[in-house]
Amino acid sequence: MMAKTLIYDVPTKKLHIDPSRPLPIPDPTRNDHLIRVHATALCARELTWPVSFPEAIYSDNPEKLIVPGYDLAGTVITAPPNSPYSIGDEIYARTPASRPGNCREYTIARTNEMALKPKTLSWEDAATVPLSVLTAWQALFEHGGINGPNDANAKGKRVLVTAAAGGVGVWLVQLARVAGLDIVAQIGGLESDKFVRKLGAGDTINYRTTGLREWAEKQNQVDIVVDLVGGKTLEEAWYCVKDGGTLVSIFEPPQGRQPPGYSKKNIKSLFFIMEPNGNQLSQVSNLIEEGKCRPVLDSTWTLEEYEQAFERLDQGHAKGKIVIQITT
């Protein structure tokens, strides 16, 4: 049996569809499940990863096959012995970039990466969730000093989220709201301002008119900053953190962007790379089904429209996630 697969050729930097790629073969000893893919979502800069991080990208990919899309919403076709999932289960997952991704009709997902798809979500909405929400969850609840969405000590603390209208930002805003944090969202315009306030932000900073350092110098500081941008934004984010606060970056190590002459002490700063985690995803499923959080879908494209989908991604102004529909 053959399956349509979107492949990225690293030397030529070109994408193409292989219409008859052999199905991936699951290894039961590694808790592999064969999944029929209904939808996947794209991640900013993911096509640069094979060159930027070759050891990580090829660590579990002996074919050196680069398939984009590491979010997954699909149906279980085969399951290993003792799996908690059965044939026909509707699941979603974030699969690691060390294996081929999910812009293909069939893929592999492992037990610890998977969770049952919320019944209230379409395939396309479900595909927007895993990568973004796990990044947000781990930034806030593993590295940001907040002990989960029910942490009573979180109430009254302030968090600043940069790029708050993007794929990860929308989840950070929502999870922070559920946890009882006061949220400051950095955005780029009136439309985004209204958008993030509906998700739970109380204050906003328009980066087009106000820099983070300028904002901080007006006595505005927070307990936690989660930066999703890097560069100059991360450098100015240092000024926004209170003494004793936390600065988290998903883009680059904050220490490399500490401003010259910066004088605050006791700032915890860290960079992390999100890890797939089915247990955390299951907790998110509960929040979604309880109506406390919702996915944000920017746009949906067919597999044959992959060029338009990546063009939309590269524009950098999507609100929420860009999804590719694979099968119905």
Residue, then its C-alpha position, 0 to 999 in steps of 0.5 A: m500500500m502506498a500513501k501521499t507524502l509531502i517531502y522537503d529536499v534539504p539540498t534544494k530547499k524544495l517541497h514536493i509531493d510523492p504520490s506513492r510513498p510506502l507506508p511507514i512500518p510501526d515497531p511494536t517494541r517502541n510502542d509505535h502506532l500506525i495512524r491515518v492522518h486527517a490533519t497536521a499544522l505547520c510550525a514557523r521555521e521548521l524547514t530550517w531545522p535540518v540545517s540548524f539542528p542536524e544531529a537532533i533532526y536525524s537522531d531517529n530518522p535513518e532514512k533522513l526523510i524530512v516530512p513537515g508538520y509535527d502536529l497530528a490529528g488522526t485515527v489509530i490503524t494499528a496499536p502495539p500490545n498493551s497500548p491504552y489505545s484501540i484501533g479506530d480511536e481518534i487521537y492527537a499528538r505532537t510527534p518529535a522532529s527527530r522523526p518524519g512529520n505528519c504531512r502524509e496520509y499515514t504516520i507513526a505516533r508512540t504511546n507517550e506522545m498521544a492523547l484522545k482527541p477532544k470530542t468537541l473538536s474537528w480534525e482541523d481544530a485538533a491539529t492546531v493544539p499539540l505543539s503550541v499548547l505543550t510549549a505554552w504548558q511547559a513554559l508556564f507550568e514547568h519552567g515559569g514557576i506556576n504549579g499547574p492550572n490549579d496553583a492557588n499561589a498563581k493568583g495575582k501574579r503578572v505574566l508578559v507574553t510576547a507574540a501573544a496572538g501567534g500559535v503559542g501565544v494564544w495558548l499562553v494567554q488562555l492557560a495563564r487566565v485559567a491559572g488566575l494570572d494577570i496577563v500582559a500581551q504584546i501584540g502588533g495592532l488593534e485587531s490583535d489587541k481585541f483578539v487577545r483580550k477576548l482570550g484573557a489578556g488584561d493589558t496589551i503592549n503594541y510593539r509598533t508604538t511602544g518598546l518593552r524597555e520603554w514600557a518597563e521604565k514606566q514602572n511596569q514590571v511582571d513576575i514572569v516573561v515568556d518570550l516567543v520572539g528572541g533577538k531585540t525583543l528578548e533583550e528588552a524583555w529583561y527590563c520587564v522582569k521584577d527582581g526575583g522573577t523569571l524570564v523564559s525563552i523558546f527561541e534562544p538562551p536569554q543570557g546571550r541577550q542580557p543588555p550590557g550593564y543590566s543590574k537586576k539580580n536574582i532573575k531566573s532565566l532559561f531557554f527550553i525546547m518543548e518535549p512531546n507529552g501525552n499526559q499533559l495533552s490529556q489535561v489540556s483535552n479536559l480544559i477544552e471539553e470543559g470550555k475553559c480553552r479553545p484552539v485558534l485556527d488561522s487557515t486550512w489548506t489541502l495537501e496540494e495547496y502546501e505552497q500557499a500554506f507555507e507562504r501564509l506561514d512565512q508571512g508571520h502574521a497568522k492568528g493561531k495555527i495554519v493547518i493542512q488537511i490530509t484525509t477526510 
